[in-house]
Amino acid sequence: MAGHSKFKNIMHRKGAQDKKRSSMFSKLSREITVAAKMGLPDPDMNPRLRAAIAAAKAQSMPKDNIQRSIDKASRGDAESYEEIRYEGFGPGGVSLIIEALTDNRNRTATNVRTAVSKNGGNLGASGSVSHGFDRMGLINYPAGAGDAEKVFEAALEAGAEDVTSSDEGHEIWTAQGDLHEVAKALEPVLGEAEGAKLAWRPQTMVSVDEGDAATLFKLIDALDDDDDVQTVWGNYEVSDEVMEKLG
């Protein structure tokens, strides 16, 4: 269970600006509504809803907002959202998987294609890059949940497959079908997770230089600003030296 993955999804790159916060709450609300609509509105009986609520709480989303999103699905007046996955390439040959929840497929496709093409990338056909990723479960814990050894031992005992710990927090990886069982087993030891979701883990990483990294981050920020885009996964690796140069 030696961890080596350094990639970050856009949830880790959220700024503190009001605009970013509003956009984040919108994405979280949408996921809660979709999860509640697809299963039972009771988080104890609906693992996807439980994970969505945990992610919302980790971002300090008010309880009233969370409940409104659940009630919206229960009343049956929620928009009909469709889950769509886009695959493509960013600057420096980076592979990207873009996950969206949308009530207008054409709008989202146009916006995603525009954001990618304007920032040094291009979209590919379905399956063009996902073969280079593994579909796994990902559980996130803050650094304060425990030191690397404690988290590693807890994850091993719970049946996880890999752990990556850093100053930013802990990423616990599971087999796709084991996500919610492992998350449940970790709660008594580490507390409630910041998030638990299905993820795309790259099989190999691509090192990105300063020029490509700057453009890549612009691309990710552009996608991040779109309320329809939920998560962006990539196989990019940016060195600390490059990050310092970029500020």
VEXDREN-2710 file (C-alpha; in Angstrom, 1 decimal):
% VEXDREN-2710
k/r/px/py/pz
1/MET/0.0/0.0/0.0
2/ALA/2.7/2.4/-0.9
3/GLY/1.2/5.7/-1.9
4/HIS/2.6/7.8/-4.8
5/SER/-0.3/9.6/-6.4
6/LYS/0.1/13.4/-6.3
7/PHE/-2.7/14.5/-8.6
8/LYS/-5.4/16.7/-7.3
9/ASN/-9.0/17.1/-8.4
10/ILE/-10.5/20.6/-8.6
11/MET/-12.1/20.3/-5.2
12/HIS/-8.6/20.7/-3.7
13/ARG/-8.1/23.8/-5.7
14/LYS/-11.1/25.8/-4.5
15/GLY/-10.3/29.4/-3.7
16/ALA/-11.9/31.3/-0.8
17/GLN/-13.5/33.9/-3.1
18/ASP/-17.2/34.4/-2.8
19/LYS/-17.7/33.4/-6.5
20/LYS/-15.8/30.2/-5.9
21/ARG/-17.8/29.5/-2.8
22/SER/-21.1/30.1/-4.5
23/SER/-20.1/27.9/-7.4
24/MET/-19.0/25.1/-5.0
25/PHE/-22.2/25.2/-3.0
26/SER/-24.1/25.0/-6.3
27/LYS/-22.2/21.9/-7.3
28/LEU/-22.6/20.3/-3.9
29/SER/-26.4/21.0/-3.9
30/ARG/-26.8/19.5/-7.3
31/GLU/-25.0/16.3/-6.2
32/ILE/-27.1/16.0/-3.0
33/THR/-30.3/16.5/-5.0
34/VAL/-29.3/13.9/-7.7
35/ALA/-28.2/11.4/-5.0
36/ALA/-31.5/11.9/-3.0
37/LYS/-33.5/11.5/-6.2
38/MET/-31.8/8.3/-7.4
39/GLY/-32.1/6.6/-4.0
40/LEU/-33.9/7.1/-0.7
41/PRO/-33.7/10.6/0.9
42/ASP/-32.3/9.0/4.1
43/PRO/-28.5/9.2/4.1
44/ASP/-28.3/6.1/6.4
45/MET/-29.9/4.1/3.6
46/ASN/-28.3/5.9/0.7
47/PRO/-24.5/5.8/0.5
48/ARG/-24.2/8.3/-2.3
49/LEU/-26.3/10.8/-0.5
50/ARG/-24.3/10.2/2.7
51/ALA/-21.1/10.9/0.9
52/ALA/-22.6/14.0/-0.8
53/ILE/-23.7/15.4/2.6
54/ALA/-20.3/14.7/4.1
55/ALA/-18.6/16.6/1.3
56/ALA/-21.0/19.5/1.8
57/LYS/-20.3/19.6/5.5
58/ALA/-16.6/19.5/4.9
59/GLN/-17.0/22.7/2.9
60/SER/-19.1/24.4/5.7
61/MET/-22.3/24.3/3.7
62/PRO/-25.2/25.4/6.0
63/LYS/-27.5/22.6/7.2
64/ASP/-30.5/24.5/5.8
65/ASN/-28.9/24.4/2.3
66/ILE/-28.3/20.7/2.6
67/GLN/-31.9/20.0/3.7
68/ARG/-33.3/22.2/1.0
69/SER/-31.4/20.1/-1.6
70/ILE/-32.8/16.9/-0.2
71/ASP/-36.3/18.3/0.0
72/LYS/-36.1/19.4/-3.6
73/ALA/-35.6/15.8/-4.7
74/SER/-38.3/14.5/-2.3
75/ARG/-40.9/16.9/-3.7
76/GLY/-40.2/15.7/-7.2
77/ASP/-39.8/19.3/-8.5
78/ALA/-36.0/19.0/-9.0
79/GLU/-34.5/19.4/-12.5
80/SER/-33.7/16.2/-14.3
81/TYR/-29.9/16.0/-14.3
82/GLU/-27.9/13.8/-16.5
83/GLU/-24.4/12.5/-15.7
84/ILE/-22.0/13.0/-18.5
85/ARG/-18.3/12.3/-18.8
86/TYR/-15.9/14.0/-21.3
87/GLU/-12.4/12.9/-22.0
88/GLY/-9.6/14.8/-23.6
89/PHE/-6.1/16.2/-23.5
90/GLY/-4.7/19.3/-21.8
91/PRO/-1.4/21.2/-22.3
92/GLY/1.7/19.1/-22.2
93/GLY/-0.2/15.9/-23.2
94/VAL/-2.0/15.7/-19.9
95/SER/-5.0/13.3/-19.9
96/LEU/-8.2/14.8/-18.5
97/ILE/-11.6/13.2/-17.4
98/ILE/-14.3/15.8/-16.9
99/GLU/-17.4/14.8/-15.0
100/ALA/-20.6/16.8/-15.3
101/LEU/-24.2/16.9/-14.0
102/THR/-26.4/18.8/-16.4
103/ASP/-30.0/19.6/-17.3
104/ASN/-28.9/20.7/-20.8
105/ARG/-26.5/18.4/-22.6
106/ASN/-25.9/20.8/-25.5
107/ARG/-25.0/23.8/-23.3
108/THR/-22.6/21.8/-21.2
109/ALA/-20.9/20.2/-24.2
110/THR/-20.4/23.6/-25.8
111/ASN/-19.0/25.2/-22.6
112/VAL/-16.7/22.3/-21.9
113/ARG/-15.4/22.2/-25.5
114/THR/-14.8/26.0/-25.5
115/ALA/-13.0/26.0/-22.2
116/VAL/-10.7/23.1/-23.3
117/SER/-9.9/24.4/-26.8
118/LYS/-9.2/28.0/-25.5
119/ASN/-6.7/26.7/-23.0
120/GLY/-4.4/24.5/-25.1
121/GLY/-6.4/21.3/-25.0
122/ASN/-8.8/19.2/-27.1
123/LEU/-11.6/16.8/-26.4
124/GLY/-11.4/13.2/-27.6
125/ALA/-13.9/10.4/-28.1
126/SER/-15.3/8.4/-25.2
127/GLY/-12.7/6.0/-23.9
128/SER/-9.8/8.0/-25.4
129/VAL/-8.1/8.5/-22.1
130/SER/-10.1/6.6/-19.5
131/HIS/-8.1/3.4/-20.3
132/GLY/-5.1/5.1/-18.6
133/PHE/-7.0/5.5/-15.4
134/ASP/-8.4/3.0/-12.8
135/ARG/-12.0/3.5/-11.5
136/MET/-11.6/3.4/-7.7
137/GLY/-13.2/4.7/-4.5
138/LEU/-11.5/7.7/-2.9
139/ILE/-12.0/8.8/0.7
140/ASN/-10.5/12.1/1.8
141/TYR/-9.6/13.0/5.4
142/PRO/-8.0/16.2/6.6
143/ALA/-4.5/16.2/8.0
144/GLY/-5.9/16.6/11.5
145/ALA/-7.6/13.1/11.4
146/GLY/-4.3/11.6/12.4
147/ASP/-0.7/11.1/11.4
148/ALA/0.3/9.0/8.4
149/GLU/0.9/5.8/10.4
150/LYS/-2.5/6.0/12.2
151/VAL/-4.4/6.6/9.0
152/PHE/-2.4/3.8/7.1
153/GLU/-3.2/1.3/9.8
154/ALA/-6.9/2.2/10.0
155/ALA/-7.1/2.0/6.2
156/LEU/-5.4/-1.4/6.1
157/GLU/-7.7/-2.7/8.8
158/ALA/-10.8/-1.4/6.9
159/GLY/-9.8/-3.1/3.7
160/ALA/-8.5/-0.1/1.6
161/GLU/-6.0/-0.7/-1.2
162/ASP/-3.7/2.3/-0.9
163/VAL/-3.1/5.5/1.1
164/THR/-1.4/8.8/0.2
165/SER/-0.6/11.2/3.0
166/SER/0.7/14.7/2.8
167/ASP/0.5/18.0/4.7
168/GLU/-2.7/18.7/2.9
169/GLY/-4.5/15.5/4.1
170/HIS/-5.0/11.9/3.4
171/GLU/-6.3/10.1/0.3
172/ILE/-7.5/6.6/1.0
173/TRP/-8.1/4.4/-2.1
174/THR/-10.4/1.4/-2.3
175/ALA/-11.7/-1.0/-4.9
176/GLN/-14.7/0.4/-6.7
177/GLY/-17.2/-1.9/-5.0
178/ASP/-15.7/-1.5/-1.5
179/LEU/-15.9/2.3/-1.2
180/HIS/-18.9/2.6/1.2
181/GLU/-17.9/-0.4/3.3
182/VAL/-14.4/1.0/3.9
183/ALA/-15.7/4.5/4.6
184/LYS/-18.1/3.1/7.2
185/ALA/-15.4/1.1/8.8
186/LEU/-13.1/4.1/9.0
187/GLU/-15.6/6.4/10.8
188/PRO/-15.3/5.0/14.3
189/VAL/-11.5/5.4/14.1
190/LEU/-10.9/8.6/12.1
191/GLY/-14.3/10.3/12.3
192/GLU/-16.4/11.5/9.4
193/ALA/-14.6/11.8/6.1
194/GLU/-14.4/15.0/4.1
195/GLY/-15.6/13.1/1.1
196/ALA/-16.1/9.6/-0.3
197/LYS/-16.7/9.2/-4.0
198/LEU/-15.9/7.1/-7.0
199/ALA/-12.7/8.5/-8.7
200/TRP/-10.4/8.1/-11.6
201/ARG/-6.9/7.3/-10.6
202/PRO/-4.1/7.7/-13.2
203/GLN/-1.9/4.7/-13.9
204/THR/1.0/6.9/-14.9
205/MET/1.8/10.5/-14.2
206/VAL/2.9/13.2/-16.7
207/SER/5.3/15.9/-15.4
208/VAL/4.3/19.4/-16.5
209/ASP/6.7/22.3/-17.0
210/GLU/6.1/25.9/-16.0
211/GLY/4.5/27.0/-19.2
212/ASP/2.2/24.1/-19.6
213/ALA/1.3/24.1/-15.9
214/ALA/0.2/27.8/-16.1
215/THR/-2.1/27.0/-19.1
216/LEU/-3.3/23.8/-17.5
217/PHE/-4.4/25.6/-14.3
218/LYS/-6.2/28.2/-16.4
219/LEU/-8.1/25.4/-18.1
220/ILE/-9.0/23.7/-14.8
221/ASP/-10.2/27.1/-13.4
222/ALA/-12.3/27.7/-16.5
223/LEU/-14.0/24.3/-16.1
224/ASP/-14.3/24.9/-12.3
225/ASP/-16.3/28.1/-13.0
226/ASP/-18.9/26.1/-14.9
227/ASP/-21.7/25.0/-12.5
228/ASP/-22.3/21.9/-14.7
229/VAL/-18.8/20.5/-14.2
230/GLN/-18.5/18.5/-10.9
231/THR/-15.0/17.2/-11.0
232/VAL/-11.9/17.2/-13.2
233/TRP/-9.4/14.3/-12.9
234/GLY/-6.0/14.4/-14.5
235/ASN/-2.7/12.6/-14.6
236/TYR/-0.6/15.7/-14.2
237/GLU/2.3/16.1/-11.8
238/VAL/3.7/19.6/-11.0
239/SER/6.9/19.9/-9.1
240/ASP/7.2/22.1/-6.0
241/GLU/9.8/24.2/-7.9
242/VAL/7.3/24.9/-10.7
243/MET/4.5/25.7/-8.2
244/GLU/6.8/28.2/-6.5
245/LYS/7.5/29.9/-9.8
246/LEU/3.8/30.1/-10.6
247/GLY/3.2/31.6/-7.1
END
